Amino acid sequence: MDLFGIGPMELLVVLILALIVLGPQQLPAAARKLAKLTRDLRRMWAEVSTDFARELDVEEAMDDIRSVTDTVKTIRRPLSPVELLLEQTTTSDTPLTAQPTTVTTAEEGSNASDT
């Protein structure tokens, strides 16, 4: 068991030195201060790590919102005739050719049926 790279024998030596330097009356107060400091540092580290995680989640959410917004904008905007032609040429295998259309009026239709 290593605590901060300190083995059990080194930890025992540090505790004996602390007892000699601080004395038996000040050692419990120093241990409480050290424990409080450790607790506060852990709490601050947890807050910082959750803040980082929250910021990363916010950035990912904003990227998702931007991509959806861009998609909605392209869907809402009607395509121009040139864009429609370009889209048709890229989706179809055959090129677009102008095919003649015959428009018959009602009079021409009745004349054609009479002959």
C-alpha positions as semicolon CSV with decimal commas, in nm:
position;residue;x (nm);y (nm);z (nm)
1;M;0,000;0,000;0,000
2;D;0,158;0,324;-0,117
3;L;0,014;0,660;-0,025
4;F;0,159;0,933;-0,250
5;G;0,454;0,703;-0,317
6;I;0,520;0,662;0,055
7;G;0,527;0,310;0,192
8;P;0,414;0,205;0,543
9;M;0,761;0,238;0,697
10;E;0,815;0,589;0,559
11;L;0,469;0,690;0,684
12;L;0,553;0,563;1,032
13;V;0,875;0,768;1,032
14;V;0,684;1,082;0,925
15;L;0,427;1,030;1,203
16;I;0,700;0,983;1,467
17;L;0,875;1,300;1,345
18;A;0,546;1,492;1,357
19;L;0,489;1,370;1,713
20;I;0,836;1,484;1,814
21;V;0,813;1,825;1,640
22;L;0,453;1,914;1,729
23;G;0,420;1,737;2,058
24;P;0,137;1,520;2,184
25;Q;-0,095;1,816;2,254
26;Q;-0,074;1,985;1,910
27;L;-0,067;1,667;1,699
28;P;-0,448;1,602;1,709
29;A;-0,522;1,965;1,612
30;A;-0,271;1,944;1,325
31;A;-0,426;1,615;1,209
32;R;-0,773;1,775;1,210
33;K;-0,643;2,072;1,007
34;L;-0,475;1,838;0,762
35;A;-0,794;1,630;0,728
36;K;-1,003;1,947;0,672
37;L;-0,756;2,071;0,412
38;T;-0,768;1,736;0,232
39;R;-1,150;1,737;0,240
40;D;-1,165;2,092;0,102
41;L;-0,919;2,011;-0,175
42;R;-1,121;1,704;-0,277
43;R;-1,443;1,907;-0,278
44;M;-1,284;2,181;-0,492
45;W;-1,144;1,921;-0,732
46;A;-1,488;1,762;-0,766
47;E;-1,645;2,101;-0,842
48;V;-1,382;2,181;-1,104
49;S;-1,419;1,843;-1,271
50;T;-1,801;1,871;-1,282
51;D;-1,770;2,223;-1,424
52;F;-1,542;2,093;-1,697
53;A;-1,780;1,807;-1,771
54;R;-2,076;2,046;-1,782
55;E;-1,892;2,282;-2,019
56;L;-1,806;1,995;-2,250
57;D;-2,169;1,883;-2,253
58;V;-2,282;2,239;-2,329
59;E;-2,038;2,265;-2,619
60;E;-2,158;1,934;-2,765
61;A;-2,519;2,042;-2,726
62;M;-2,449;2,376;-2,897
63;D;-2,281;2,194;-3,187
64;D;-2,587;1,969;-3,219
65;I;-2,819;2,270;-3,213
66;R;-2,612;2,448;-3,479
67;S;-2,619;2,147;-3,710
68;V;-2,995;2,106;-3,669
69;T;-3,048;2,478;-3,729
70;D;-2,840;2,465;-4,047
71;T;-3,038;2,165;-4,167
72;V;-3,368;2,340;-4,097
73;K;-3,252;2,650;-4,282
74;T;-3,162;2,447;-4,590
75;I;-3,494;2,264;-4,579
76;R;-3,698;2,583;-4,538
77;R;-3,526;2,771;-4,819
78;P;-3,683;2,682;-5,152
79;L;-3,441;2,572;-5,419
80;S;-3,385;2,800;-5,714
81;P;-3,449;2,663;-6,063
82;V;-3,075;2,627;-6,122
83;E;-3,035;2,432;-5,800
84;L;-3,328;2,210;-5,897
85;L;-3,167;2,136;-6,233
86;L;-2,833;2,065;-6,070
87;E;-3,000;1,835;-5,820
88;Q;-3,182;1,648;-6,096
89;T;-2,864;1,602;-6,297
90;T;-2,674;1,469;-5,998
91;T;-2,951;1,229;-5,894
92;S;-3,040;1,090;-6,237
93;D;-2,811;0,882;-6,453
94;T;-2,947;1,011;-6,782
95;P;-2,880;1,369;-6,886
96;L;-3,168;1,610;-6,913
97;T;-3,280;1,668;-7,270
98;A;-3,545;1,897;-7,396
99;Q;-3,834;1,684;-7,513
100;P;-4,088;1,846;-7,740
101;T;-4,431;1,869;-7,592
102;T;-4,740;1,910;-7,800
103;V;-5,015;2,119;-7,661
104;T;-5,352;2,079;-7,819
105;T;-5,632;2,319;-7,763
106;A;-5,994;2,225;-7,747
107;E;-6,057;2,338;-8,106
108;E;-5,765;2,141;-8,244
109;G;-5,881;1,839;-8,052
110;S;-6,228;1,860;-8,201
111;N;-6,087;1,914;-8,553
112;A;-5,861;1,612;-8,515
113;S;-6,150;1,394;-8,411
114;D;-6,361;1,507;-8,710
115;T;-6,111;1,385;-8,967
